[in-house]
């Protein structure tokens, strides 16, 4: 059978998903991320902002002015 990867947005959704899979006797693995979910979301938003041009470039000569 195939593999499904879910990305629950909150602990409540994660707990509900686990309970559902346990009730149906579906094997699952849980990976803990070493990073805070909010931090990861900020990084992803920042990368997206950069792609669409929402950033400000500062020359190294102007850094300490």
PDB file with one MODEL, atoms N, CA, C and O in Angstrom:
MODEL        1
ATOM      1  N   UNK A   1       0.847  -1.185   0.000  1.00  0.00           N
ATOM      2  CA  UNK A   1       0.000   0.000   0.000  1.00  0.00           C
ATOM      3  C   UNK A   1       0.882   1.236   0.000  1.00  0.00           C
ATOM      4  O   UNK A   1       2.074   1.139   0.295  1.00  0.00           O
ATOM      5  N   UNK A   2       0.333   2.375  -0.319  1.00  0.00           N
ATOM      6  CA  UNK A   2       1.093   3.618  -0.417  1.00  0.00           C
ATOM      7  C   UNK A   2       1.343   4.261   0.935  1.00  0.00           C
ATOM      8  O   UNK A   2       0.870   3.794   1.971  1.00  0.00           O
ATOM      9  N   UNK A   3       2.087   5.329   0.892  1.00  0.00           N
ATOM     10  CA  UNK A   3       2.419   6.092   2.092  1.00  0.00           C
ATOM     11  C   UNK A   3       1.737   7.442   2.025  1.00  0.00           C
ATOM     12  O   UNK A   3       1.758   8.109   0.990  1.00  0.00           O
ATOM     13  N   UNK A   4       1.136   7.839   3.126  1.00  0.00           N
ATOM     14  CA  UNK A   4       0.501   9.149   3.226  1.00  0.00           C
ATOM     15  C   UNK A   4       1.284   9.983   4.220  1.00  0.00           C
ATOM     16  O   UNK A   4       1.707   9.482   5.262  1.00  0.00           O
ATOM     17  N   UNK A   5       1.476  11.244   3.905  1.00  0.00           N
ATOM     18  CA  UNK A   5       2.147  12.153   4.827  1.00  0.00           C
ATOM     19  C   UNK A   5       1.173  13.272   5.142  1.00  0.00           C
ATOM     20  O   UNK A   5       0.716  13.972   4.238  1.00  0.00           O
ATOM     21  N   UNK A   6       0.853  13.445   6.414  1.00  0.00           N
ATOM     22  CA  UNK A   6      -0.087  14.484   6.843  1.00  0.00           C
ATOM     23  C   UNK A   6       0.680  15.575   7.574  1.00  0.00           C
ATOM     24  O   UNK A   6       1.698  15.315   8.216  1.00  0.00           O
ATOM     25  N   UNK A   7       0.177  16.793   7.469  1.00  0.00           N
ATOM     26  CA  UNK A   7       0.789  17.932   8.151  1.00  0.00           C
ATOM     27  C   UNK A   7      -0.284  18.644   8.971  1.00  0.00           C
ATOM     28  O   UNK A   7      -0.769  19.700   8.564  1.00  0.00           O
ATOM     29  N   UNK A   8      -0.661  18.082  10.116  1.00  0.00           N
ATOM     30  CA  UNK A   8      -1.681  18.744  10.932  1.00  0.00           C
ATOM     31  C   UNK A   8      -1.182  20.103  11.411  1.00  0.00           C
ATOM     32  O   UNK A   8      -0.007  20.273  11.737  1.00  0.00           O
ATOM     33  N   UNK A   9      -2.101  21.063  11.447  1.00  0.00           N
ATOM     34  CA  UNK A   9      -1.737  22.440  11.765  1.00  0.00           C
ATOM     35  C   UNK A   9      -1.755  22.748  13.255  1.00  0.00           C
ATOM     36  O   UNK A   9      -1.340  23.830  13.672  1.00  0.00           O
ATOM     37  N   UNK A  10      -2.230  21.809  14.057  1.00  0.00           N
ATOM     38  CA  UNK A  10      -2.278  22.049  15.500  1.00  0.00           C
ATOM     39  C   UNK A  10      -2.155  20.725  16.241  1.00  0.00           C
ATOM     40  O   UNK A  10      -2.300  19.652  15.656  1.00  0.00           O
ATOM     41  N   UNK A  11      -1.888  20.820  17.530  1.00  0.00           N
ATOM     42  CA  UNK A  11      -1.772  19.621  18.363  1.00  0.00           C
ATOM     43  C   UNK A  11      -3.104  18.878  18.418  1.00  0.00           C
ATOM     44  O   UNK A  11      -3.133  17.648  18.421  1.00  0.00           O
ATOM     45  N   UNK A  12      -4.208  19.629  18.461  1.00  0.00           N
ATOM     46  CA  UNK A  12      -5.535  19.012  18.522  1.00  0.00           C
ATOM     47  C   UNK A  12      -5.800  18.169  17.272  1.00  0.00           C
ATOM     48  O   UNK A  12      -6.314  17.054  17.362  1.00  0.00           O
ATOM     49  N   UNK A  13      -5.445  18.714  16.112  1.00  0.00           N
ATOM     50  CA  UNK A  13      -5.635  17.967  14.865  1.00  0.00           C
ATOM     51  C   UNK A  13      -4.725  16.751  14.821  1.00  0.00           C
ATOM     52  O   UNK A  13      -5.121  15.688  14.342  1.00  0.00           O
ATOM     53  N   UNK A  14      -3.513  16.906  15.319  1.00  0.00           N
ATOM     54  CA  UNK A  14      -2.571  15.792  15.355  1.00  0.00           C
ATOM     55  C   UNK A  14      -3.101  14.675  16.253  1.00  0.00           C
ATOM     56  O   UNK A  14      -3.062  13.500  15.888  1.00  0.00           O
ATOM     57  N   UNK A  15      -3.593  15.053  17.422  1.00  0.00           N
ATOM     58  CA  UNK A  15      -4.141  14.062  18.352  1.00  0.00           C
ATOM     59  C   UNK A  15      -5.354  13.353  17.758  1.00  0.00           C
ATOM     60  O   UNK A  15      -5.501  12.140  17.907  1.00  0.00           O
ATOM     61  N   UNK A  16      -6.225  14.109  17.081  1.00  0.00           N
ATOM     62  CA  UNK A  16      -7.414  13.515  16.464  1.00  0.00           C
ATOM     63  C   UNK A  16      -7.013  12.539  15.359  1.00  0.00           C
ATOM     64  O   UNK A  16      -7.591  11.459  15.233  1.00  0.00           O
ATOM     65  N   UNK A  17      -6.030  12.923  14.571  1.00  0.00           N
ATOM     66  CA  UNK A  17      -5.559  12.064  13.487  1.00  0.00           C
ATOM     67  C   UNK A  17      -4.963  10.767  14.040  1.00  0.00           C
ATOM     68  O   UNK A  17      -5.220   9.686  13.511  1.00  0.00           O
ATOM     69  N   UNK A  18      -4.175  10.881  15.098  1.00  0.00           N
ATOM     70  CA  UNK A  18      -3.589   9.688  15.729  1.00  0.00           C
ATOM     71  C   UNK A  18      -4.683   8.773  16.269  1.00  0.00           C
ATOM     72  O   UNK A  18      -4.621   7.557  16.084  1.00  0.00           O
ATOM     73  N   UNK A  19      -5.684   9.346  16.934  1.00  0.00           N
ATOM     74  CA  UNK A  19      -6.777   8.552  17.495  1.00  0.00           C
ATOM     75  C   UNK A  19      -7.540   7.830  16.383  1.00  0.00           C
ATOM     76  O   UNK A  19      -7.908   6.665  16.531  1.00  0.00           O
ATOM     77  N   UNK A  20      -7.773   8.524  15.279  1.00  0.00           N
ATOM     78  CA  UNK A  20      -8.473   7.940  14.142  1.00  0.00           C
ATOM     79  C   UNK A  20      -7.695   6.752  13.582  1.00  0.00           C
ATOM     80  O   UNK A  20      -8.265   5.694  13.319  1.00  0.00           O
ATOM     81  N   UNK A  21      -6.389   6.938  13.401  1.00  0.00           N
ATOM     82  CA  UNK A  21      -5.573   5.859  12.838  1.00  0.00           C
ATOM     83  C   UNK A  21      -5.461   4.684  13.804  1.00  0.00           C
ATOM     84  O   UNK A  21      -5.450   3.530  13.378  1.00  0.00           O
ATOM     85  N   UNK A  22      -5.377   4.970  15.098  1.00  0.00           N
ATOM     86  CA  UNK A  22      -5.345   3.885  16.084  1.00  0.00           C
ATOM     87  C   UNK A  22      -6.651   3.104  16.061  1.00  0.00           C
ATOM     88  O   UNK A  22      -6.643   1.876  16.147  1.00  0.00           O
ATOM     89  N   UNK A  23      -7.780   3.813  15.943  1.00  0.00           N
ATOM     90  CA  UNK A  23      -9.088   3.157  15.920  1.00  0.00           C
ATOM     91  C   UNK A  23      -9.220   2.234  14.714  1.00  0.00           C
ATOM     92  O   UNK A  23      -9.849   1.180  14.806  1.00  0.00           O
ATOM     93  N   UNK A  24      -8.639   2.616  13.599  1.00  0.00           N
ATOM     94  CA  UNK A  24      -8.686   1.784  12.397  1.00  0.00           C
ATOM     95  C   UNK A  24      -7.514   0.809  12.310  1.00  0.00           C
ATOM     96  O   UNK A  24      -7.366   0.086  11.325  1.00  0.00           O
ATOM     97  N   UNK A  25      -6.687   0.799  13.348  1.00  0.00           N
ATOM     98  CA  UNK A  25      -5.520  -0.079  13.425  1.00  0.00           C
ATOM     99  C   UNK A  25      -4.583   0.121  12.230  1.00  0.00           C
ATOM    100  O   UNK A  25      -4.109  -0.829  11.608  1.00  0.00           O
ATOM    101  N   UNK A  26      -4.343   1.402  11.943  1.00  0.00           N
ATOM    102  CA  UNK A  26      -3.413   1.774  10.880  1.00  0.00           C
ATOM    103  C   UNK A  26      -2.070   2.089  11.525  1.00  0.00           C
ATOM    104  O   UNK A  26      -1.985   2.921  12.428  1.00  0.00           O
ATOM    105  N   UNK A  27      -1.016   1.413  11.053  1.00  0.00           N
ATOM    106  CA  UNK A  27       0.322   1.694  11.580  1.00  0.00           C
ATOM    107  C   UNK A  27       0.756   3.080  11.145  1.00  0.00           C
ATOM    108  O   UNK A  27       0.490   3.495  10.016  1.00  0.00           O
ATOM    109  N   UNK A  28       1.424   3.796  12.036  1.00  0.00           N
ATOM    110  CA  UNK A  28       1.955   5.103  11.669  1.00  0.00           C
ATOM    111  C   UNK A  28       3.217   5.389  12.457  1.00  0.00           C
ATOM    112  O   UNK A  28       3.446   4.825  13.526  1.00  0.00           O
ATOM    113  N   UNK A  29       4.020   6.263  11.914  1.00  0.00           N
ATOM    114  CA  UNK A  29       5.251   6.702  12.566  1.00  0.00           C
ATOM    115  C   UNK A  29       5.143   8.194  12.799  1.00  0.00           C
ATOM    116  O   UNK A  29       4.529   8.922  12.018  1.00  0.00           O
ATOM    117  N   UNK A  30       5.745   8.631  13.875  1.00  0.00           N
ATOM    118  CA  UNK A  30       5.724  10.054  14.184  1.00  0.00           C
ATOM    119  C   UNK A  30       7.160  10.556  14.253  1.00  0.00           C
ATOM    120  O   UNK A  30       7.987  10.020  14.991  1.00  0.00           O
ATOM    121  N   UNK A  31       7.439  11.586  13.475  1.00  0.00           N
ATOM    122  CA  UNK A  31       8.771  12.193  13.503  1.00  0.00           C
ATOM    123  C   UNK A  31       8.687  13.522  14.221  1.00  0.00           C
ATOM    124  O   UNK A  31       7.813  14.342  13.940  1.00  0.00           O
ATOM    125  N   UNK A  32       9.585  13.720  15.131  1.00  0.00           N
ATOM    126  CA  UNK A  32       9.646  14.996  15.842  1.00  0.00           C
ATOM    127  C   UNK A  32      10.627  15.901  15.113  1.00  0.00           C
ATOM    128  O   UNK A  32      11.741  15.491  14.787  1.00  0.00           O
ATOM    129  N   UNK A  33      10.208  17.119  14.864  1.00  0.00           N
ATOM    130  CA  UNK A  33      11.085  18.095  14.229  1.00  0.00           C
ATOM    131  C   UNK A  33      11.866  18.817  15.315  1.00  0.00           C
ATOM    132  O   UNK A  33      11.301  19.156  16.355  1.00  0.00           O
ATOM    133  N   UNK A  34      13.150  19.059  15.095  1.00  0.00           N
ATOM    134  CA  UNK A  34      13.925  19.787  16.103  1.00  0.00           C
ATOM    135  C   UNK A  34      13.577  21.274  16.118  1.00  0.00           C
ATOM    136  O   UNK A  34      14.051  22.018  16.976  1.00  0.00           O
ATOM    137  N   UNK A  35      12.744  21.704  15.160  1.00  0.00           N
ATOM    138  CA  UNK A  35      12.410  23.116  15.044  1.00  0.00           C
ATOM    139  C   UNK A  35      10.971  23.377  15.461  1.00  0.00           C
ATOM    140  O   UNK A  35      10.093  22.537  15.264  1.00  0.00           O
ATOM    141  N   UNK A  36      10.742  24.531  16.030  1.00  0.00           N
ATOM    142  CA  UNK A  36       9.413  24.977  16.401  1.00  0.00           C
ATOM    143  C   UNK A  36       8.612  25.196  15.116  1.00  0.00           C
ATOM    144  O   UNK A  36       9.126  25.775  14.159  1.00  0.00           O
ATOM    145  N   UNK A  37       7.362  24.740  15.088  1.00  0.00           N
ATOM    146  CA  UNK A  37       6.532  24.845  13.890  1.00  0.00           C
ATOM    147  C   UNK A  37       6.322  26.302  13.467  1.00  0.00           C
ATOM    148  O   UNK A  37       6.298  26.600  12.273  1.00  0.00           O
ATOM    149  N   UNK A  38       6.170  27.201  14.424  1.00  0.00           N
ATOM    150  CA  UNK A  38       5.986  28.621  14.098  1.00  0.00           C
ATOM    151  C   UNK A  38       7.243  29.183  13.432  1.00  0.00           C
ATOM    152  O   UNK A  38       7.152  29.974  12.493  1.00  0.00           O
ATOM    153  N   UNK A  39       8.407  28.773  13.919  1.00  0.00           N
ATOM    154  CA  UNK A  39       9.672  29.217  13.341  1.00  0.00           C
ATOM    155  C   UNK A  39       9.795  28.743  11.896  1.00  0.00           C
ATOM    156  O   UNK A  39      10.184  29.510  11.015  1.00  0.00           O
ATOM    157  N   UNK A  40       9.467  27.494  11.661  1.00  0.00           N
ATOM    158  CA  UNK A  40       9.540  26.934  10.309  1.00  0.00           C
ATOM    159  C   UNK A  40       8.601  27.703   9.380  1.00  0.00           C
ATOM    160  O   UNK A  40       8.961  27.996   8.240  1.00  0.00           O
ATOM    161  N   UNK A  41       7.403  28.029   9.857  1.00  0.00           N
ATOM    162  CA  UNK A  41       6.447  28.781   9.046  1.00  0.00           C
ATOM    163  C   UNK A  41       6.989  30.167   8.700  1.00  0.00           C
ATOM    164  O   UNK A  41       6.816  30.634   7.574  1.00  0.00           O
ATOM    165  N   UNK A  42       7.644  30.826   9.658  1.00  0.00           N
ATOM    166  CA  UNK A  42       8.236  32.144   9.399  1.00  0.00           C
ATOM    167  C   UNK A  42       9.317  32.049   8.320  1.00  0.00           C
ATOM    168  O   UNK A  42       9.398  32.906   7.440  1.00  0.00           O
ATOM    169  N   UNK A  43      10.133  31.020   8.391  1.00  0.00           N
ATOM    170  CA  UNK A  43      11.193  30.831   7.399  1.00  0.00           C
ATOM    171  C   UNK A  43      10.585  30.613   6.014  1.00  0.00           C
ATOM    172  O   UNK A  43      11.053  31.185   5.029  1.00  0.00           O
ATOM    173  N   UNK A  44       9.547  29.791   5.942  1.00  0.00           N
ATOM    174  CA  UNK A  44       8.902  29.535   4.651  1.00  0.00           C
ATOM    175  C   UNK A  44       8.288  30.808   4.081  1.00  0.00           C
ATOM    176  O   UNK A  44       8.388  31.061   2.881  1.00  0.00           O
ATOM    177  N   UNK A  45       7.649  31.618   4.939  1.00  0.00           N
ATOM    178  CA  UNK A  45       7.079  32.890   4.480  1.00  0.00           C
ATOM    179  C   UNK A  45       8.179  33.816   3.979  1.00  0.00           C
ATOM    180  O   UNK A  45       8.022  34.499   2.966  1.00  0.00           O
ATOM    181  N   UNK A  46       9.295  33.830   4.702  1.00  0.00           N
ATOM    182  CA  UNK A  46      10.422  34.671   4.311  1.00  0.00           C
ATOM    183  C   UNK A  46      10.968  34.258   2.943  1.00  0.00           C
ATOM    184  O   UNK A  46      11.267  35.114   2.110  1.00  0.00           O
ATOM    185  N   UNK A  47      11.096  32.976   2.716  1.00  0.00           N
ATOM    186  CA  UNK A  47      11.575  32.489   1.424  1.00  0.00           C
ATOM    187  C   UNK A  47      10.604  32.877   0.308  1.00  0.00           C
ATOM    188  O   UNK A  47      11.025  33.258  -0.785  1.00  0.00           O
ATOM    189  N   UNK A  48       9.315  32.778   0.589  1.00  0.00           N
ATOM    190  CA  UNK A  48       8.306  33.156  -0.404  1.00  0.00           C
ATOM    191  C   UNK A  48       8.372  34.659  -0.691  1.00  0.00           C
ATOM    192  O   UNK A  48       8.284  35.074  -1.847  1.00  0.00           O
ATOM    193  N   UNK A  49       8.527  35.471   0.355  1.00  0.00           N
ATOM    194  CA  UNK A  49       8.669  36.920   0.179  1.00  0.00           C
ATOM    195  C   UNK A  49       9.863  37.231  -0.718  1.00  0.00           C
ATOM    196  O   UNK A  49       9.777  38.087  -1.599  1.00  0.00           O
ATOM    197  N   UNK A  50      10.968  36.543  -0.494  1.00  0.00           N
ATOM    198  CA  UNK A  50      12.174  36.762  -1.293  1.00  0.00           C
ATOM    199  C   UNK A  50      11.921  36.438  -2.765  1.00  0.00           C
ATOM    200  O   UNK A  50      12.355  37.169  -3.655  1.00  0.00           O
ATOM    201  N   UNK A  51      11.211  35.331  -3.012  1.00  0.00           N
ATOM    202  CA  UNK A  51      10.935  34.912  -4.390  1.00  0.00           C
ATOM    203  C   UNK A  51      10.125  35.956  -5.150  1.00  0.00           C
ATOM    204  O   UNK A  51      10.331  36.150  -6.348  1.00  0.00           O
ATOM    205  N   UNK A  52       9.202  36.631  -4.457  1.00  0.00           N
ATOM    206  CA  UNK A  52       8.344  37.614  -5.139  1.00  0.00           C
ATOM    207  C   UNK A  52       8.902  39.027  -5.055  1.00  0.00           C
ATOM    208  O   UNK A  52       8.261  39.977  -5.504  1.00  0.00           O
ATOM    209  N   UNK A  53      10.089  39.167  -4.483  1.00  0.00           N
ATOM    210  CA  UNK A  53      10.760  40.466  -4.485  1.00  0.00           C
ATOM    211  C   UNK A  53      10.499  41.356  -3.289  1.00  0.00           C
ATOM    212  O   UNK A  53      10.835  42.540  -3.327  1.00  0.00           O
ATOM    213  N   UNK A  54       9.910  40.826  -2.225  1.00  0.00           N
ATOM    214  CA  UNK A  54       9.669  41.627  -1.025  1.00  0.00           C
ATOM    215  C   UNK A  54      10.852  41.484  -0.071  1.00  0.00           C
ATOM    216  O   UNK A  54      10.797  40.739   0.907  1.00  0.00           O
ATOM    217  N   UNK A  55      11.922  42.217  -0.381  1.00  0.00           N
ATOM    218  CA  UNK A  55      13.096  42.215   0.483  1.00  0.00           C
ATOM    219  C   UNK A  55      13.879  43.489   0.234  1.00  0.00           C
ATOM    220  O   UNK A  55      13.632  44.200  -0.740  1.00  0.00           O
ATOM    221  N   UNK A  56      14.812  43.772   1.108  1.00  0.00           N
ATOM    222  CA  UNK A  56      15.664  44.943   0.956  1.00  0.00           C
ATOM    223  C   UNK A  56      17.112  44.480   1.032  1.00  0.00           C
ATOM    224  O   UNK A  56      17.516  43.833   1.999  1.00  0.00           O
ATOM    225  N   UNK A  57      17.887  44.814   0.006  1.00  0.00           N
ATOM    226  CA  UNK A  57      19.302  44.449  -0.031  1.00  0.00           C
ATOM    227  C   UNK A  57      20.123  45.579   0.585  1.00  0.00           C
ATOM    228  O   UNK A  57      19.911  46.753   0.279  1.00  0.00           O
ATOM    229  N   UNK A  58      21.052  45.214   1.447  1.00  0.00           N
ATOM    230  CA  UNK A  58      21.944  46.189   2.081  1.00  0.00           C
ATOM    231  C   UNK A  58      23.373  45.828   1.701  1.00  0.00           C
ATOM    232  O   UNK A  58      23.813  44.695   1.894  1.00  0.00           O
ATOM    233  N   UNK A  59      24.088  46.805   1.157  1.00  0.00           N
ATOM    234  CA  UNK A  59      25.487  46.573   0.781  1.00  0.00           C
ATOM    235  C   UNK A  59      26.322  46.408   2.051  1.00  0.00           C
ATOM    236  O   UNK A  59      26.028  47.029   3.072  1.00  0.00           O
ATOM    237  N   UNK A  60      27.348  45.584   1.990  1.00  0.00           N
ATOM    238  CA  UNK A  60      28.191  45.368   3.169  1.00  0.00           C
ATOM    239  C   UNK A  60      28.891  46.650   3.603  1.00  0.00           C
ATOM    240  O   UNK A  60      29.157  46.831   4.791  1.00  0.00           O
ATOM    241  N   UNK A  61      29.193  47.541   2.665  1.00  0.00           N
ATOM    242  CA  UNK A  61      29.819  48.819   3.025  1.00  0.00           C
ATOM    243  C   UNK A  61      28.890  49.674   3.884  1.00  0.00           C
ATOM    244  O   UNK A  61      29.350  50.473   4.699  1.00  0.00           O
ATOM    245  N   UNK A  62      27.579  49.503   3.698  1.00  0.00           N
ATOM    246  CA  UNK A  62      26.595  50.305   4.427  1.00  0.00           C
ATOM    247  C   UNK A  62      26.114  49.634   5.713  1.00  0.00           C
ATOM    248  O   UNK A  62      25.302  50.201   6.444  1.00  0.00           O
ATOM    249  N   UNK A  63      26.601  48.457   5.983  1.00  0.00           N
ATOM    250  CA  UNK A  63      26.117  47.693   7.130  1.00  0.00           C
ATOM    251  C   UNK A  63      26.327  48.403   8.462  1.00  0.00           C
ATOM    252  O   UNK A  63      25.432  48.379   9.307  1.00  0.00           O
ATOM    253  N   UNK A  64      27.445  49.014   8.673  1.00  0.00           N
ATOM    254  CA  UNK A  64      27.764  49.591   9.983  1.00  0.00           C
ATOM    255  C   UNK A  64      27.579  51.103  10.031  1.00  0.00           C
ATOM    256  O   UNK A  64      28.095  51.760  10.935  1.00  0.00           O
ATOM    257  N   UNK A  65      26.858  51.657   9.080  1.00  0.00           N
ATOM    258  CA  UNK A  65      26.614  53.099   9.060  1.00  0.00           C
ATOM    259  C   UNK A  65      25.390  53.449   9.864  1.00  0.00           C
ATOM    260  O   UNK A  65      25.030  54.622   9.961  1.00  0.00           O
TER     261      UNK A  65
ENDMDL
END
